[in-house]
Amino acid sequence: MEDPKADETSTPDWLQANPGYNATEDSSAPSTQNDGRDSTSSSFLQRLQKIATIISLLLSPISIILVSLWVSQKAMGGGGVSWKQGDSGRVFNWHPVLMITAYALMNVGVLVFRASGTSAYQSSLASSSAEAYSRKRGIMKSIHGTIWSLDFIFGIVAMLAVFKSHNDPISGYIANLYSFHSWVGILVLSFFTLQFIIGIASFSGLGGASRLGTPLLMEIHKYTGTYIHILATATIMLGIQEKEGFIGCSYTVNAPDLFPLLNYGLIPSACKISHGLGLVILAMGFCTNFALARFPAI
């Protein structure tokens, strides 16, 4: 996924052909004068987007570290991961580990074009040679595709971990796909798979996509990728909240809890970590989507 191409502001041909049309009097026509405000505002937004990109990329490994610490807690099925029958709690732990890792990688994958200055929007702002730009962009496409391939594998294994832990005859059976988180998760994984297929088709020319269908597929790929990232962010936070409900994050009080921040130390350590993880995921979602935004001239 990459951010969309800049829209070209132009006056319709039918309007230009009108004998009474005057471009200087048309507020929709591109201005031939620049008073400096547009370039200054655009430059400021571009700097903010670069900062958001850096922050989001730095938060990606932090999210992996936090989820690893989270599943190591005793409250998380005894702590750690496993794939053995009869150890369903630790088998399930593969799910958050792989999903958060996939999300962190996806975060990098959607930002490689913006971070490297090879996004379609940035190409209209850069002054590098076409050959250098094309070569660099090709490398970024390979990185982008590799990351999304890994994400697809991680997502499938993460789903298998849930079904394996819920259908364990030794640990006991648990119903599948009963929560809102699981429904949204299946929906997001389906969208991701479709997005993955569209990306492969548009890049490799699968099914004749290299002809007239490629531009259309690429536009769909770029726009839907942003929405999938937003949905993935929301789904992860739903999952964290659901798991916190199972492990129990509350504490006992004998009087009105008027100053809950004073009792922060009473919150179980596993929940403190998951709270932090949720905030990191939220920040990643915000920074990434801000970094990918294409702002019009101000």
Secondary structure as the mmCIF struct_conf table of DSSP 4:
data_model
#
loop_
_struct_conf.conf_type_id
_struct_conf.id
_struct_conf.beg_label_comp_id
_struct_conf.beg_label_asym_id
_struct_conf.beg_label_seq_id
_struct_conf.end_label_comp_id
_struct_conf.end_label_asym_id
_struct_conf.end_label_seq_id
HELX_LH_PP_P HELX_LH_PP_P1 ASP A 3 GLU A 8
HELX_RH_AL_P HELX_RH_AL_P1 ASP A 13 GLN A 16
TURN_TY1_P TURN_TY1_P1 ALA A 17 ALA A 17
BEND BEND1 ASN A 18 ASN A 18
TURN_TY1_P TURN_TY1_P2 PRO A 19 GLY A 20
HELX_RH_3T_P HELX_RH_3T_P1 ALA A 23 GLU A 25
TURN_TY1_P TURN_TY1_P3 SER A 27 SER A 28
BEND BEND2 ALA A 29 ALA A 29
HELX_LH_PP_P HELX_LH_PP_P2 PRO A 30 SER A 31
BEND BEND3 THR A 32 THR A 32
BEND BEND4 GLY A 36 GLY A 36
HELX_RH_AL_P HELX_RH_AL_P2 ARG A 37 VAL A 71
TURN_TY1_P TURN_TY1_P4 SER A 72 SER A 72
BEND BEND5 GLN A 73 GLN A 73
TURN_TY1_P TURN_TY1_P5 LYS A 74 GLY A 78
BEND BEND6 GLY A 79 GLY A 80
TURN_TY1_P TURN_TY1_P6 GLN A 85 GLY A 86
HELX_RH_AL_P HELX_RH_AL_P3 SER A 88 PHE A 92
TURN_TY1_P TURN_TY1_P7 ASN A 93 ASN A 93
HELX_RH_AL_P HELX_RH_AL_P4 TRP A 94 SER A 116
TURN_TY1_P TURN_TY1_P8 GLY A 117 GLY A 117
BEND BEND7 SER A 119 SER A 119
HELX_RH_AL_P HELX_RH_AL_P5 ALA A 120 SER A 123
TURN_TY1_P TURN_TY1_P9 SER A 124 LEU A 125
BEND BEND8 SER A 128 SER A 128
HELX_RH_AL_P HELX_RH_AL_P6 ALA A 130 HIS A 166
STRN STRN1 ASN A 167 ASP A 168
TURN_TY1_P TURN_TY1_P10 PRO A 169 SER A 171
STRN STRN2 GLY A 172 TYR A 173
BEND BEND9 ASN A 176 LEU A 177
BEND BEND10 SER A 179 SER A 179
HELX_RH_AL_P HELX_RH_AL_P7 PHE A 180 SER A 204
TURN_TY1_P TURN_TY1_P11 GLY A 205 GLY A 205
HELX_RH_3T_P HELX_RH_3T_P2 LEU A 206 GLY A 208
HELX_RH_PI_P HELX_RH_PI_P1 ALA A 209 GLY A 213
HELX_RH_AL_P HELX_RH_AL_P8 THR A 214 ILE A 247
BEND BEND11 ASN A 254 ALA A 255
BEND BEND12 LEU A 258 LEU A 258
HELX_RH_3T_P HELX_RH_3T_P3 PRO A 260 LEU A 266
BEND BEND13 ILE A 267 ILE A 267
HELX_RH_AL_P HELX_RH_AL_P9 SER A 269 LEU A 292
HELX_LH_PP_P HELX_LH_PP_P3 PHE A 295 ALA A 297
#
